[in-house]
Amino acid sequence: MSAFQRFDLNGQTAAPREIARRWRDFHRDVRRVSSSPFARVIGPLLGDDGTFRRRLAERLRPNTPVDAPTTANHVDCFPVNYVATQPSQVLATSEIEDLVEFVLLHSLEPAELVEKSRVALASSKEWLIVASASDDEASRLAVAATLLAHRGDADVVYGDETGDVLTIPLLKPHEVGPHTLLSYNVIGRPALLRRDAVARVGGLQVESGRATEHDLYLRLFDAHAKFRHVPVVLNGRSAEERHDEALSEDTQRVVAEALLRRGITARVRPTSKPSVVTWSPLPESWPSIDVIIPTRDRVDLLRRCITSVEASTYPNFSITILDNGSLEPATLAFFKATSHRIVECPGPFNYAALINRGVAQCAGDYVLTLNNDTVVRTPDWLEQMVGVAALDDVSIVGVTLIDQHESHEHDGIVIAPYPQHLRRGVNYLVEDEYVLARRDVAAVTGAVQMISRALYQELAGMDERLAVVMNDVDLCLRSQVGGRHVVMLADVELTHFAGSTRGRLDPLADRNFFVRRWDVFGALVDPYFPETLRLYGSTIEYHPVMPD
């Protein structure tokens, strides 16, 4: 079973005219949200050819970097167009009170939450909901009614919640990613809890301290409880609860315990937010890793990249250079002198074919594809990546890429509605729990991508019909079979001098092939990115959606 459906296997691919219409609509939205008045006029004249668009943009772009990082302190509203609304009560008060036992808290002390939830579990009512006693009754009833309306067969029904300021909500993914939940309490509040399900896993535990609800959700997840997200912003936790410094130690402990229940020994560490932790599995031995680097000349980039890889602390890796027809004497001299293996890959540039040829020449347990215009910033990056990649439910692992101007270039790939790079401080303008967490994502860039060689072979490698772009995203989507996940490591960083070698090629043929295969702009959705968000160019826009 796959998290994503291939439409080229069921005979339901969209017709060329329909695909062209989808592109026109998408480009129109990008221009509307992110472009200047001039671009909105000339954009339709450029057509859909991505390479032509990129080359024109390069010629018109100023010499100074335009992607200056933004901090959350300078953001008044995120996402664009977000307007807070109040939920309406769709059920009668008597009906809500018959179904729901409210656990009303007067303090932030975990002992009060645990004791009152223990009493609530003795109730005969079907559902529990934790709320602050300071919330007015009408608000509590409206929140409960909103969640009840979408409960179905779920065990936990959770909504988005208000943030520190009214115009910056906490938006949550449609699906609870198992690795995201290890990083922070993605469920939060408000949450409607089926009483029987909570009782079966032993209720809330006072030993979990301020992370007691997070601990409960981890145990419910391990017990295969059903979670349902309602994409409506509702009253949830207070800022004091979410930013409590004491939360960090308790969160580290409950996450370490959850990993041990899954048979994983790991190091769990704090991050810059007390509600977010980073976790690193510790294998009993370090498997072999083949780092494969495609290149064509540009020995200056290649030498710098290899030097940074050689400084890695990992004890069991080798480097293979894939030479796609280098001609410059300096490059050829470097190849002759280096101790690293060189694999000749002549012919027109086809990234997928280059990587497939390289993997075929490798024998390591894991393969890491690495662009020659990258520089390692985290010395133990390979330990971090392979520790996660070795988990049974993980297929591919990626990391954060930061460009030469210190702007974030890649914080995972989101499909909203087309696969694009999430960029912290550039298009994702708040430094919240989501962007800081190790988390499940739809895809990561092939510029730095780790996968087991056995799985790569099982998937028949990259599709060589996607010669330049989308081959890495396609591999990620195809890899998520049998319950596997692609995981983004937000705290592992490399520098990426993007486009230094292949330039800004972005052929329309590749993109259309990908659109047909996965029904992009149609049925394809990203389960790990808030469904209310759309990424248009450099802008993320809020689009209210009707809950399922």
Secondary structure per residue as TSV (DSSP state, phi and psi in degrees):
chain	resnum	aa	ss	phi	psi
A	1	M	-	360.0	137.6
A	2	S	B	-116.9	150.3
A	3	A	S	-72.5	-13.8
A	4	F	S	-130.5	144.8
A	5	Q	-	-102.7	130.7
A	6	R	-	-91.1	121.9
A	7	F	G	-87.7	-13.6
A	8	D	G	-77.2	-7.1
A	9	L	G	-100.2	-10.3
A	10	N	T	-116.5	8.8
A	11	G	T	70.4	22.4
A	12	Q	-	-116.4	26.3
A	13	T	-	-68.1	146.8
A	14	A	-	-70.3	149.3
A	15	A	-	-72.6	154.1
A	16	P	H	-53.0	-40.1
A	17	R	H	-64.7	-38.4
A	18	E	H	-66.8	-40.1
A	19	I	H	-63.7	-42.0
A	20	A	H	-61.1	-39.5
A	21	R	H	-64.5	-41.0
A	22	R	H	-62.0	-42.0
A	23	W	H	-62.9	-43.2
A	24	R	H	-59.7	-43.6
A	25	D	H	-64.2	-41.0
A	26	F	H	-65.7	-48.0
A	27	H	H	-62.7	-35.1
A	28	R	H	-62.1	-43.0
A	29	D	H	-67.5	-38.4
A	30	V	H	-61.9	-46.3
A	31	R	H	-63.4	-39.4
A	32	R	H	-62.8	-39.3
A	33	V	H	-91.2	-39.2
A	34	S	H	-115.7	-9.0
A	35	S	-	-102.8	161.5
A	36	S	-	-76.6	164.3
A	37	P	H	-55.3	-38.1
A	38	F	H	-62.4	-44.6
A	39	A	H	-65.6	-34.2
A	40	R	H	-67.0	-26.7
A	41	V	H	-82.0	-46.4
A	42	I	H	-83.8	-21.2
A	43	G	H	-51.4	-51.2
A	44	P	H	-60.8	-22.8
A	45	L	H	-77.7	-17.6
A	46	L	H	-84.2	-16.0
A	47	G	T	74.1	-163.5
A	48	D	T	-99.2	-0.7
A	49	D	-	-69.3	110.2
A	50	G	H	-67.1	-36.1
A	51	T	H	-63.9	-44.4
A	52	F	H	-62.8	-42.1
A	53	R	H	-61.2	-44.8
A	54	R	H	-64.1	-43.6
A	55	R	H	-64.1	-39.6
A	56	L	H	-65.7	-41.5
A	57	A	H	-62.7	-37.9
A	58	E	H	-62.7	-38.9
A	59	R	H	-72.2	-30.2
A	60	L	H	-91.4	-13.0
A	61	R	S	-73.0	139.2
A	62	P	-	-63.3	160.4
A	63	N	S	-72.5	-25.3
A	64	T	S	-84.0	147.6
A	65	P	-	-64.2	139.8
A	66	V	-	-105.1	-10.5
A	67	D	-	-94.5	56.1
A	68	A	-	-65.4	132.5
A	69	P	-	-59.2	146.0
A	70	T	-	-114.6	146.3
A	71	T	-	-109.0	154.7
A	72	A	G	-61.0	-26.5
A	73	N	G	-65.5	-19.1
A	74	H	G	-102.5	10.5
A	75	V	-	-103.9	123.6
A	76	D	S	-91.7	-30.2
A	77	C	S	-147.9	129.6
A	78	F	S	-153.8	129.6
A	79	P	S	-77.9	170.2
A	80	V	B	-59.7	141.1
A	81	N	T	77.0	5.2
A	82	Y	-	-71.9	131.7
A	83	V	-	-131.9	125.4
A	84	A	-	-69.6	137.9
A	85	T	-	-128.6	156.3
A	86	Q	-	-97.6	133.9
A	87	P	-	-67.5	148.1
A	88	S	-	-100.8	147.3
A	89	Q	-	-81.5	113.0
A	90	V	-	-100.6	-3.9
A	91	L	S	-123.1	153.4
A	92	A	-	-68.2	148.0
A	93	T	H	-55.6	-41.9
A	94	S	H	-63.6	-38.0
A	95	E	H	-66.3	-42.3
A	96	I	H	-62.8	-45.7
A	97	E	H	-66.9	-26.4
A	98	D	H	-72.6	-29.0
A	99	L	H	-96.5	-31.1
A	100	V	E	-118.4	133.0
A	101	E	E	-100.6	117.1
A	102	F	E	-85.8	129.1
A	103	V	E	-100.2	98.9
A	104	L	E	-95.9	123.5
A	105	L	E	-104.7	134.2
A	106	H	S	-100.1	-11.3
A	107	S	S	-142.2	176.9
A	108	L	S	-96.9	7.0
A	109	E	-	-72.6	127.6
A	110	P	H	-58.1	-33.0
A	111	A	H	-62.0	-36.7
A	112	E	H	-67.1	-43.8
A	113	L	H	-60.3	-45.7
A	114	V	H	-65.2	-44.8
A	115	E	H	-66.3	-44.6
A	116	K	H	-69.5	-33.0
A	117	S	H	-70.5	-33.2
A	118	R	H	-62.9	-43.0
A	119	V	H	-64.1	-40.9
A	120	A	H	-64.5	-32.9
A	121	L	H	-65.8	-21.5
A	122	A	T	-80.8	-5.8
A	123	S	S	-71.1	161.1
A	124	S	S	-92.7	-1.6
A	125	K	-	-74.1	153.1
A	126	E	S	-76.8	-29.7
A	127	W	E	-127.6	152.3
A	128	L	E	-121.5	149.0
A	129	I	E	-145.9	131.1
A	130	V	E	-92.0	132.9
A	131	A	E	-149.8	161.3
A	132	S	E	-79.4	137.5
A	133	A	T	-65.9	-17.8
A	134	S	T	-78.3	-16.1
A	135	D	S	-69.3	142.4
A	136	D	-	-72.6	156.1
A	137	E	H	-61.8	-40.1
A	138	A	H	-60.9	-40.4
A	139	S	H	-64.9	-44.9
A	140	R	H	-60.7	-42.6
A	141	L	H	-65.9	-38.9
A	142	A	H	-66.4	-40.5
A	143	V	H	-63.3	-48.1
A	144	A	H	-60.8	-41.3
A	145	A	H	-64.1	-40.8
A	146	T	H	-61.5	-44.1
A	147	L	H	-72.2	-40.5
A	148	L	H	-60.4	-35.3
A	149	A	T	-63.0	-17.3
A	150	H	T	-123.0	22.8
A	151	R	-	-72.7	-40.1
A	152	G	T	48.7	-128.4
A	153	D	T	-102.1	16.7
A	154	A	-	-72.4	157.7
A	155	D	S	-99.6	-27.3
A	156	V	E	-133.9	124.0
A	157	V	E	-118.3	118.1
A	158	Y	E	-128.5	149.6
A	159	G	E	-113.6	171.2
A	160	D	E	-69.7	167.1
A	161	E	E	-142.2	159.2
A	162	T	-	-64.6	147.0
A	163	G	-	-100.3	-158.0
A	164	D	S	-65.8	-32.6
A	165	V	S	-125.6	156.7
A	166	L	T	-64.1	-29.0
A	167	T	T	-95.7	6.3
A	168	I	S	-130.8	87.2
A	169	P	-	-78.3	167.3
A	170	L	B	-97.7	102.7
A	171	L	-	-96.6	140.3
A	172	K	-	-119.8	152.2
A	173	P	-	-64.8	158.2
A	174	H	S	-66.1	-37.9
A	175	E	S	-112.8	147.6
A	176	V	-	-85.2	105.4
A	177	G	-	-73.8	132.5
A	178	P	H	-61.5	-31.6
A	179	H	H	-85.2	-28.5
A	180	T	H	-64.3	-43.2
A	181	L	H	-64.6	-25.6
A	182	L	H	-71.1	-23.4
A	183	S	H	-88.6	-35.6
A	184	Y	S	-161.8	168.8
A	185	N	-	-78.5	83.4
A	186	V	S	-69.8	-20.7
A	187	I	S	-75.2	-52.1
A	188	G	-	59.1	-142.0
A	189	R	S	-134.9	159.0
A	190	P	S	-75.5	148.6
A	191	A	E	-142.8	129.4
A	192	L	E	-93.9	121.5
A	193	L	E	-113.6	127.3
A	194	R	E	-69.9	121.8
A	195	R	H	-57.0	-44.2
A	196	D	H	-62.2	-39.1
A	197	A	H	-66.0	-41.3
A	198	V	H	-64.9	-42.0
A	199	A	H	-63.8	-38.1
A	200	R	H	-63.0	-30.3
A	201	V	T	-97.1	9.7
A	202	G	T	93.0	8.8
A	203	G	-	70.0	-167.5
A	204	L	-	-81.9	145.6
A	205	Q	-	-113.4	125.6
A	206	V	G	-64.2	-26.7
A	207	E	G	-63.9	-18.4
A	208	S	G	-81.7	-5.5
A	209	G	G	59.8	-135.4
A	210	R	G	-75.4	-6.3
A	211	A	G	-101.5	23.4
A	212	T	H	-65.4	-37.0
A	213	E	H	-70.3	-39.6
A	214	H	H	-59.3	-44.5
A	215	D	H	-59.5	-42.3
A	216	L	H	-61.4	-44.9
A	217	Y	H	-65.2	-36.1
A	218	L	H	-64.4	-41.9
A	219	R	H	-70.1	-36.4
A	220	L	H	-63.7	-40.4
A	221	F	H	-62.8	-44.3
A	222	D	H	-63.4	-26.9
A	223	A	T	-88.5	10.6
A	224	H	T	64.0	34.0
A	225	A	-	-64.8	154.5
A	226	K	-	-96.8	127.0
A	227	F	E	-108.7	140.8
A	228	R	E	-133.5	129.5
A	229	H	E	-97.4	133.8
A	230	V	E	-110.5	110.9
A	231	P	E	-77.9	60.5
A	232	V	E	-129.7	133.2
A	233	V	E	-80.7	121.8
A	234	L	E	-130.2	166.6
A	235	N	-	-65.1	131.0
A	236	G	-	-131.2	-130.3
A	237	R	-	-77.3	156.6
A	238	S	-	-79.2	159.4
A	239	A	H	-60.7	-34.5
A	240	E	H	-62.6	-38.9
A	241	E	H	-67.4	-45.5
A	242	R	H	-72.8	-25.3
A	243	H	T	-108.4	9.7
A	244	D	-	-60.6	121.2
A	245	E	T	-60.2	-29.6
A	246	A	T	-68.8	-14.3
A	247	L	H	-66.4	-30.7
A	248	S	H	-60.6	-50.8
A	249	E	H	-63.0	-42.1
A	250	D	H	-66.1	-38.7
A	251	T	H	-65.9	-42.2
A	252	Q	H	-57.8	-41.5
A	253	R	H	-67.8	-47.1
A	254	V	H	-69.9	-30.5
A	255	V	H	-70.8	-42.0
A	256	A	H	-60.1	-40.8
A	257	E	H	-65.9	-39.4
A	258	A	H	-63.8	-40.4
A	259	L	H	-64.7	-40.7
A	260	L	H	-63.8	-36.9
A	261	R	H	-61.7	-28.9
A	262	R	T	-89.1	5.9
A	263	G	T	78.7	24.5
A	264	I	-	-117.5	119.2
A	265	T	-	-86.6	127.9
A	266	A	E	-146.2	157.7
A	267	R	E	-95.6	125.3
A	268	V	E	-114.7	127.8
A	269	R	E	-130.7	158.6
A	270	P	E	-77.0	167.2
A	271	T	-	-125.0	-167.5
A	272	S	S	-70.5	-14.9
A	273	K	S	-112.7	132.7
A	274	P	T	-63.7	-20.9
A	275	S	T	-86.8	-5.1
A	276	V	-	-120.0	134.6
A	277	V	E	-123.5	161.3
A	278	T	E	-116.0	140.8
A	279	W	E	-128.8	138.2
A	280	S	E	-132.3	107.6
A	281	P	E	-59.2	146.2
A	282	L	-	-117.3	93.8
A	283	P	-	-63.2	155.5
A	284	E	S	-67.0	-30.3
A	285	S	S	-143.0	161.3
A	286	W	-	-98.0	113.0
A	287	P	-	-67.1	162.4
A	288	S	-	-77.2	143.1
A	289	I	E	-127.8	130.0
A	290	D	E	-100.2	116.4
A	291	V	E	-92.7	113.7
A	292	I	E	-111.0	129.8
A	293	I	E	-124.9	106.7
A	294	P	E	-73.4	144.6
A	295	T	E	-156.8	156.8
A	296	R	S	-144.3	107.6
A	297	D	S	54.2	-141.3
A	298	R	-	46.2	52.6
A	299	V	H	-62.6	-23.2
A	300	D	H	-62.5	-44.1
A	301	L	H	-67.8	-45.9
A	302	L	H	-61.4	-44.1
A	303	R	H	-62.6	-43.9
A	304	R	H	-64.0	-41.6
A	305	C	H	-62.0	-49.4
A	306	I	H	-64.1	-39.7
A	307	T	H	-58.9	-41.1
A	308	S	H	-68.9	-36.0
A	309	V	H	-68.4	-40.3
A	310	E	H	-62.3	-24.6
A	311	A	T	-82.7	1.7
A	312	S	-	-64.3	150.8
A	313	T	-	-86.6	-6.4
A	314	Y	-	-67.4	138.3
A	315	P	S	-88.8	-4.5
A	316	N	S	-144.4	68.9
A	317	F	E	-139.9	158.1
A	318	S	E	-134.0	160.9
A	319	I	E	-116.4	131.0
A	320	T	E	-121.6	128.4
A	321	I	E	-101.5	126.3
A	322	L	E	-100.3	109.8
A	323	D	E	-93.3	111.4
A	324	N	S	-96.3	60.8
A	325	G	S	80.1	41.3
A	326	S	-	-65.3	145.3
A	327	L	-	-127.4	-22.8
A	328	E	-	-69.6	136.5
A	329	P	H	-55.9	-38.3
A	330	A	H	-64.2	-38.2
A	331	T	H	-67.3	-45.2
A	332	L	H	-63.7	-36.0
A	333	A	H	-66.3	-38.3
A	334	F	H	-64.0	-43.4
A	335	F	H	-59.9	-39.7
A	336	K	H	-67.9	-32.2
A	337	A	H	-90.6	-23.5
A	338	T	-	-72.4	151.3
A	339	S	S	-87.9	-7.1
A	340	H	S	-83.1	151.8
A	341	R	E	-70.0	139.9
A	342	I	E	-114.1	128.6
A	343	V	E	-113.5	120.9
A	344	E	E	-75.2	126.5
A	345	C	-	-132.9	70.7
A	346	P	-	-72.8	168.3
A	347	G	S	111.9	176.0
A	348	P	S	-59.1	153.0
A	349	F	-	-64.9	121.1
A	350	N	-	-144.2	99.2
A	351	Y	H	-57.8	-43.9
A	352	A	H	-61.5	-42.6
A	353	A	H	-66.5	-38.9
A	354	L	H	-60.0	-48.5
A	355	I	H	-66.2	-41.3
A	356	N	H	-60.4	-41.9
A	357	R	H	-65.2	-39.8
A	358	G	H	-65.4	-44.7
A	359	V	H	-63.1	-36.7
A	360	A	H	-62.6	-24.4
A	361	Q	T	-91.6	-1.7
A	362	C	-	-101.1	159.3
A	363	A	-	-130.4	3.5
A	364	G	S	-69.6	163.4
A	365	D	S	-68.6	-35.1
A	366	Y	E	-129.0	151.2
A	367	V	E	-117.5	134.5
A	368	L	E	-122.5	115.3
A	369	T	E	-82.5	135.7
A	370	L	E	-142.0	122.6
A	371	N	-	-66.1	147.1
A	372	N	T	-74.5	-8.6
A	373	D	T	-102.8	32.3
A	374	T	E	-114.2	157.3
A	375	V	E	-136.8	127.8
A	376	V	E	-71.0	130.7
A	377	R	-	-109.0	-22.0
A	378	T	S	-109.2	105.4
A	379	P	T	-55.7	-36.6
A	380	D	T	-96.1	31.8
A	381	W	H	-58.4	-39.4
A	382	L	H	-69.6	-39.3
A	383	E	H	-60.0	-44.7
A	384	Q	H	-63.6	-45.0
A	385	M	H	-69.8	-46.4
A	386	V	H	-71.5	-29.3
A	387	G	H	-59.7	-40.5
A	388	V	H	-78.6	-41.9
A	389	A	H	-61.8	-25.5
A	390	A	T	-79.3	-8.6
A	391	L	S	-67.4	144.4
A	392	D	T	-60.5	-30.3
A	393	D	T	-99.8	17.6
A	394	V	E	-116.1	136.8
A	395	S	E	-105.2	-49.9
A	396	I	E	-136.7	145.7
A	397	V	E	-125.9	137.8
A	398	G	E	-130.1	175.9
A	399	V	E	-138.9	176.8
A	400	T	E	-79.8	135.2
A	401	L	E	-116.2	133.9
A	402	I	E	-121.7	132.2
A	403	D	-	-80.6	-178.9
A	404	Q	T	-68.3	-12.1
A	405	H	T	-100.5	10.3
A	406	E	S	68.3	21.9
A	407	S	-	-95.7	144.1
A	408	H	E	-67.7	130.8
A	409	E	E	-107.3	-28.9
A	410	H	E	-150.0	116.1
A	411	D	S	-125.2	44.5
A	412	G	-	97.3	163.5
A	413	I	E	-111.4	127.8
A	414	V	E	-112.8	150.8
A	415	I	E	-109.8	99.1
A	416	A	S	-153.8	65.7
A	417	P	S	-98.8	-8.8
A	418	Y	S	-108.3	145.4
A	419	P	E	-61.0	121.0
A	420	Q	E	-143.7	160.0
A	421	H	E	-74.1	126.7
A	422	L	-	-75.6	136.4
A	423	R	-	-134.2	105.8
A	424	R	B	-62.6	125.6
A	425	G	T	84.0	-5.6
A	426	V	T	-115.4	-56.0
A	427	N	T	-113.4	-26.4
A	428	Y	B	-101.4	100.4
A	429	L	-	-92.2	4.3
A	430	V	-	-120.8	142.9
A	431	E	-	-95.9	77.6
A	432	D	-	-103.0	-174.2
A	433	E	H	-61.2	-41.2
A	434	Y	H	-57.9	-49.4
A	435	V	H	-77.7	-18.3
A	436	L	H	-88.6	-14.2
A	437	A	S	-85.0	151.7
A	438	R	-	-71.3	124.8
A	439	R	E	-149.5	160.4
A	440	D	E	-77.2	136.7
A	441	V	E	-137.2	164.3
A	442	A	S	-67.2	-39.0
A	443	A	B	-162.7	163.0
A	444	V	-	-133.2	158.1
A	445	T	-	-71.6	145.0
A	446	G	T	-70.9	-7.5
A	447	A	T	-58.8	-33.4
A	448	V	E	-146.5	101.5
A	449	Q	E	-144.8	122.7
A	450	M	E	-110.8	136.6
A	451	I	E	-149.7	149.5
A	452	S	E	-69.0	143.1
A	453	R	H	-63.1	-34.6
A	454	A	H	-63.5	-43.2
A	455	L	H	-68.8	-38.8
A	456	Y	H	-58.1	-43.7
A	457	Q	H	-68.7	-37.9
A	458	E	H	-60.6	-35.5
A	459	L	T	-85.5	0.9
A	460	A	T	61.9	29.1
A	461	G	S	68.5	-161.0
A	462	M	S	-78.0	150.3
A	463	D	-	-81.5	114.1
A	464	E	T	-72.1	-6.8
A	465	R	T	-74.3	-17.6
A	466	L	S	-97.7	82.7
A	467	A	-	-72.0	-36.9
A	468	V	S	-117.6	-51.4
A	469	V	S	-123.8	159.6
A	470	M	S	72.0	-1.7
A	471	N	H	-67.3	-34.8
A	472	D	H	-72.3	-40.8
A	473	V	H	-67.0	-41.7
A	474	D	H	-58.9	-42.7
A	475	L	H	-62.8	-42.4
A	476	C	H	-60.7	-44.9
A	477	L	H	-66.1	-41.6
A	478	R	H	-67.8	-25.3
A	479	S	H	-76.2	-14.6
A	480	Q	-	-89.6	59.9
A	481	V	B	-110.6	155.1
A	482	G	T	62.4	26.5
A	483	G	T	84.4	13.1
A	484	R	-	-78.9	161.4
A	485	H	E	-136.4	150.3
A	486	V	E	-95.6	131.1
A	487	V	E	-121.8	134.2
A	488	M	E	-103.4	125.9
A	489	L	E	-98.8	98.2
A	490	A	E	-66.6	-25.1
A	491	D	E	-95.5	3.5
A	492	V	E	-105.8	126.1
A	493	E	E	-127.5	142.3
A	494	L	E	-131.7	153.5
A	495	T	E	-88.1	139.7
A	496	H	E	-130.5	117.2
A	497	F	-	-88.2	78.8
A	498	A	T	-59.2	137.5
A	499	G	T	73.7	14.2
A	500	S	S	-71.2	-24.0
A	501	T	S	-109.8	-64.5
A	502	R	S	-78.7	-7.0
A	503	G	T	77.0	-144.9
A	504	R	T	-112.1	35.4
A	505	L	-	-61.3	134.9
A	506	D	-	-154.2	66.4
A	507	P	-	-64.6	137.5
A	508	L	H	-62.8	-34.0
A	509	A	H	-60.2	-42.0
A	510	D	H	-63.1	-46.7
A	511	R	H	-64.9	-40.3
A	512	N	H	-67.7	-37.4
A	513	F	H	-59.5	-44.8
A	514	F	H	-65.5	-42.4
A	515	V	H	-60.2	-42.9
A	516	R	H	-65.4	-45.1
A	517	R	H	-62.4	-42.4
A	518	W	H	-108.4	6.1
A	519	D	T	52.9	52.1
A	520	V	T	-63.8	144.5
A	521	F	T	70.8	3.4
A	522	G	T	-122.0	-105.2
A	523	A	T	-79.8	-20.4
A	524	L	-	-68.1	122.2
A	525	V	-	-131.2	154.3
A	526	D	-	-98.0	110.9
A	527	P	T	-72.0	-14.6
A	528	Y	T	-109.1	13.1
A	529	F	S	-128.0	140.3
A	530	P	-	-51.4	128.2
A	531	E	T	-71.8	-9.3
A	532	T	T	-87.6	-0.1
A	533	L	E	-106.8	140.9
A	534	R	E	-126.0	133.1
A	535	L	E	-103.5	110.9
A	536	Y	E	-118.3	103.5
A	537	G	T	64.7	-117.2
A	538	S	T	-101.6	12.2
A	539	T	E	-124.5	134.9
A	540	I	E	-103.6	125.6
A	541	E	E	-116.1	145.6
A	542	Y	E	-89.0	128.1
A	543	H	-	-127.7	102.2
A	544	P	-	-56.7	140.0
A	545	V	-	-127.5	153.5
A	546	M	-	-78.6	128.7
A	547	P	-	-60.1	152.7
A	548	D	-	-62.8	360.0
